[in-house]
Amino acid sequence: MWMQKIRTYSALGIVFVFVFLISQIVMPGQFISMDKVYSISKIGQSENEVIYKIQDIVAQNQNGNTSDDIELEGIVTKVIDGDTLDINGTRIRLALVDTPERGQQGFDNAKKFVESLCLGKKGELDVDSGQRRGDRYGREVGVVYCDGVNTNAKVMANKMGKILTEFCDISEFSKENWTAAQCR
């Protein structure tokens, strides 16, 4: 008897989930899963089918530190260039960000920009899970928050660098608002 009730309720639950998902496709919009917000939108139509795009919205506030994954905190003691800095003597490379090197046009602007955001301020590092071993120069790789501001995103928003697309496949940050357009 009770097994029959369990089967019935399980079947009803499956039907409910199925109807919910179908309704989201028929009526594009946003829906929320356990920990993410998704956006469904119609992007085109072929001869026999409608084509939808499901977008994983991972960061509603790209400037604030919304991560629980901070592994290093301290004062930013040195800015090497637009994509490399030190927090408490630990050298860090901004994940997915590439700014001009010394002697290249834009080097001074990128370095000064990061200095204005970070130097002498509280820095927090969210290590990139996909690049946990660091880079070939022994630097930690991740997103740096300076006084709560996502430095990686700010550098990109101010057109101080470009996305290192060769790391999009392994970086946990490749679907963030500041990288998604170039990490496809």
N, C-alpha and C positions, 0 to 999 in steps of 0.2 A: 504494500500500500504506500509506504513512505517513499520507496524507490520510484514509484509511478509519479508522485508529486514532484520529486526532484527532477525527473526527466521532463515533466511538463513545464516547470519553471525554467529549466535550462533552455528548453526549446523556445519559450517565450522571450527569454533574454537575448538569444541569438537573433530572433526575428526583430526585436526592438533595435538592436545594434545595426542590423542590416538595413532596416527602414531608415534609421537615422543617417547612415552613411549615404544611402541613395538620395535622401532628401537634400543632403549637402551638395551632391553633384547636380541634381536637377535645379536647385536654387543656389547658385554659387554665392560664396560669402566666406565667413570665418567660422571655424569650429575649434574647440579646445580638447586636446587629449589630456592624459594625466599630467604632463609637464611641459607641453609646448602649445603654441598657437599656430594654426595652419590657415592659409588663405587659398581658396579655390577660385580660379577665374577662368572664363572661357577665352581661349587665345586664338581660336580659329575653327574652321570646319572644312573637312574634306568632303568628297562626294557623298559618302554614306555615314560619316560619323562626326560628332562634335569633339573637338580637342580641348581638353582642360589642362591647366597647369596647377599643380599643388605646390605651394611655396611654404617652406618651413620658416616661420618668423621667429628668429632666435634672440633678437635683442630689441626690445621695445625702446630702451634708452641706451643708445650706443656710447654716450659719453660717461655715464656713471659706472662705477664698479658694481656689477650685479653678480659677480662670481663668488662662489664659496671655495674656490680652488687656489687661493693665494698661498704661495709656498715660501715667499721671501718678502720681508718688510724692512724698511730702513730709509735712510736719507740718501737721495741721489747725490753722490759725491763728485761725479765727473761725467761729462758728455763728450764722447769721442767724436761722433759725427751724428748725422740725422737718424741713424738706425741702431746706434750702439751707445750704451751708457753703463755706469757703475752704480749699484746700490750696495752700500756698505762694503765696497771693494770687490764685489762680485760683478764680473763683466756680463752684460746682457745684450742680446741681439733682438730687436723688435721682430716678432714673427711676421712673415710674409711681406715685410716692408723693405724696400731697397731705395736708398737715397744716394745722391752723388758722392763719390769718393773725393778725398783731398786732391786738389788740382783740377777737378771737373767743375763745370759751370753749375751753380746752385748749391755747392758744398757749404759755403759760408751761411747762406740763408737757412738751409735745413738745420745745420748745427745750432745756429742762434735761436731758431724757432724751438727746438727741443730744449735748449738751455732755458728759454723763457718759461716753458711749461714745467720743467722738472728740477733744474739745478737747485740744490739746497732744500728741496721739498720732500715730503713723505712719498716714497716710491713703494709700490706693491707689484709683485710679479706673479702672474698666472702662467706657469710653465706650459708650453704646448705639448700635450700628451703624445702627439705624433712625432715630436722631435725631442723627446725626453733625454736623449743622450747628448744633447747640445749640438753645436755645429763643428765644422772641421778645425776651428780655431779655439775650441774649448769653451766657447761662450754658452751660457744658458739661452734658450730661445723661448719667447713667450710674449704675452701682452703685458705692458707696463702701465700701471695707473699711477699718475702723479697727482697727489691731493685729490684722488677719486676720479680723475679725468683719464679716459682711455687715450694714451699717447699715440698708439698705433693708428687709431681712427682719426685723430686730429691731424697727424702728419699727412694722411691720405686725403682728408677733406680739404686741406690747405694746399694740395697739389705740390707737396715737397718731395714726393717719391713715387714709386710705382710698385705694384704687387709682383712678388716673385712667384709667378704662376707655376713654376716647376715644383713648388712645395704644396700646391693646392690639394693634391691627392692625399697627402699625409697629415696636413694640419687640421687640428680640431677647430680652428678659427676660420676655415674657408667658407663657411656659410653665414658669417657675420654680415651685418649691413655694409660695413666698410670694405668687404672683400668679395661679396657674392657676385657682383657684376663682372668681375674679371676671373673669378674661380668658377668656371662652369664645367 
